[in-house]
Amino acid sequence: MFKEWNQRGLIPGPAESEEGFFKRAANAEPQVLGSEQEEALQCLEALYGIRPDWVPITWSRKKLAFWQGGCAWVKSDQGLRSVALQLHPGNFYARKELLTHELVHAARLGFDEPKFEEYFAYKTSGLGYRRLLGPLFERLWEPYLFLGCAFLVPVSPFPLLLLLLLGGVRLFYRRLLLFRALKKLEVLLGAKACHLLFRLTDREIAFFARSPLEEIQKYITLQKSLRWKMFRECYFEGIAAAAMG
């Protein structure tokens, strides 16, 4: 079942119990898909090796901030986590781009890892400037801080310029870590390196980026969690047997 769950974007979270994950996977019923959803799933399958066909989707602007094209609403009921997507019905963003972006967040339902989440989500965009600058904000309160500084520009542009500088430095550093971690994984997994990168925690991405390949191999071999049992079965079974020993 690991391979089927993994392919459907049902990924155990780093702090999720085995019981909680198995319940979540059992409740992930396939949804009726339209042509836009199918196109979005094909994009995610090619990029991250996921096909989250189990995510309910509604089109509504209710409770969305004016800059939001959509939102992934997460609920927890007696330990069972679930997610539903709400997408803005207007055409401020392309509908396929909205779908792929929010489905990324849905597939990482079991994660609470904010540092690289938006990088994965914006990587699905067909527009280069969105892929580059979209992850500038990591947390929900950051756009509000940006707008507050923007209103102060007639008085002094310094707060806004400082915020943009700090955000730009963070953006560059995060991208550097992702790039280095990806290059290490490509040695082991080739074209599927991005699939595993998508499934890592913030700490693991930073560790892989900074560590020699031997330390990464050791880490992968020694992990006992359900998540890493899935990853070893899906990605390292016969792929890098010699490297993994």
N, C-alpha and C positions, 0 to 999 in steps of 0.2 A: 504493500500500500504506500510505502514511502515515496516511490517514484511517481505514482499517480497524484498524491497530495502535493508533492513538490511542483509538479508540472501545472497543477491548477492554482498555484500561488497560495497554498495552505502551508504556511511556514511556522513552525513552533517559535514562540518568542523566547528570548534568553531567560526571562523570569517566569515563564508560563509553565504550570504544572503539566505533567503528562496527561492526567485526567482531564484537565481543562482543555488541552489541545485536542484530545480524542473526541471530546464532546463537540468542540467547535467544528472539527472536520466532519463529524457525522451529521451536523446540522447544515452543512454547506450544500444546499440543493441547487442544481443548475437553474438559471433563470432563462426566460424566453428572450432571445437576442434579436435585435434589429440589425440592419446593415451597418449602422454607425458603431454599435457595440462590437460587432464582429470585426470591423476594421481596427478598432482600438485593441482588441485582444490579439489580433495578428501582429500588430506593432509590438506589443509587450512580449509576445512569445519570441519574436526575433531578437529583441533587445535584452530581456532578462530571463527568458525561459519560463515565463509564467502565463497562465491563461485563467485569470480569476473570473470564471463564468457564474459564480455563485453570489455576486454582489448585487443587492437590490438598488435600483436607480430611479430617482424621481426628478422631474424638472420643475423647479420653483425658485423664486427669488426671496422668499420669506426668510427673515433672520440673517441674510447674507449682507456683509458690508458692501459698500458701493464698488470697491475694487475687486471683490471676490467673484470669481467665475463659478466656484463650487466649493463644496465642503464634504469631508468624510466624517459622518457622525458615528461615534463609537459608544456602544452601550455595554454595560455589564450587569447581568441578571443572575444572581446566585452563582457567581464565579464563571459564568458563560459569557464570553465576549462576542459581540457581533458588530457589524458595521453596515451602514447604508449610505449611499451617495446622494447628495442633493446638488443639482447642477442648475445654473442660471439659464433660463430659457431664451435670453437675449442672444445677440450675435457679437458681443464684445470680444469673445474668444471663439475660435473655431470649435465646433462641438466635439470633433474627434480628439482635439488637443485637450479639451476639458476632461473627456472620458479617460484618456490614457493617464493624464496627470493624477486624477483622483483615484484611479484604480491602483496606481503605485502605492498610495497611502493605504488603501484597503488591504493590499497584499501584505503590507508590513503592520498589520493589525496587532500582532503580538509584541511589537517593538515599542519602546519609549526611548528613541534614539534620535534627538533633534539635530545633531550636528551635520549629518549628511543626507537627511531625509529629502530635503528640497532639491539637492543635486540630482538624486535619482529621479525625482518627479519631473524636473525641468529638462532632463536629458531626453525626454520623449517629445519635446517640442520640435516642430519643423522649422522654427525660426532661430537663427544663430544668436541674435541678441538676447532672446529669452533664455536660451540654454546657458549663455554666459552670465547674464545679470539677474536672472530669475531667483537664484538662491541667495541674493543679498540679504534677505530677511529670513531668520531661522525660527523665530517665535512670534506668537500672535500679537504681542504688544509692540513689536518693533516697528511696524508700519505707522502706528499711532505716534510713536516717538519721532519718526521721520516727518510726519505731517506737522507735528508741533514745532519742530525746528524750522520747517519750511515757512511757517507763519511768522517766524522771528526774523526772516531775511531782511525786511525793510529796516529793522532796528540794527541787526548785525548778522552777516552771513556766516560768521565763525562757527556757531553750533552745528549748522547744517554741513558745512565743509568738513568739520572734524568728524561728524558722524559718517559721512561718505568715505572719508579716508580710512577710518577704523573698519568700516564694513568692507571696503576694498581690500585691505590687508588680510582680513579674515577670509574673504572669498578666495584670494590667491593661495593662502596657506592650506585651506581645505582642499582645493583642487590639486595642489601639489601632493598632499597625502593620498588622495584617491588615485592619482596617476601612478605614484610609486607602488602602492598596494596592488594595483591592476597589473603592473609590469611583473611583479613577483609571481602573481597567480598565473599569468600567461605561460610562465615556464612549466607549471604543473598541468594546466588545463587548456592551454591554447585558446581557441575561440570561445570557450565556455567560462573564461575567467571572469567576465562581467556578470555572469549569472550568479556565481558564488559571492562576488563582491557585493552585490545587491542584498544578499542574505546575511551580511556580517553586521556586528554591532559597531558603534563608534570606536570603542576601545580596540576592537579587533582590527579595524581598518588602520588605525594609527600604529598598532603593533606590527602589522604586516608591512606597512610602509617603511618602518624604521629597522626592521629585523632582517638578518641574513636568511637565506632560503632554508638553511638547515634548522633554524629555530622555528620557522613557520611550519615545516614538515613535522617537527616534534610536537608542536602545539596541536596540529590537526590530528595526529595519532593519539594523543593522550586525553582528548576531551571525551567526557562520559555522558554529556547531556543528550536528550532526545534529538535536539536540533542537529548536533554534530553526528549522531548516528545516521540521521537522514542524509546529511551532506556527504558522508563517506560512502554510503550506499549509492547515492545518485551521481557523484562526481569522481570518486577515487577508486571505484571498483574496476580494476584492470586498466585504468587510464595512466596512472603514474606509479605502477606497482614497484618498478625498480627504484624510483626516487624515494618512495615512502618506505622501502625496506620490507 
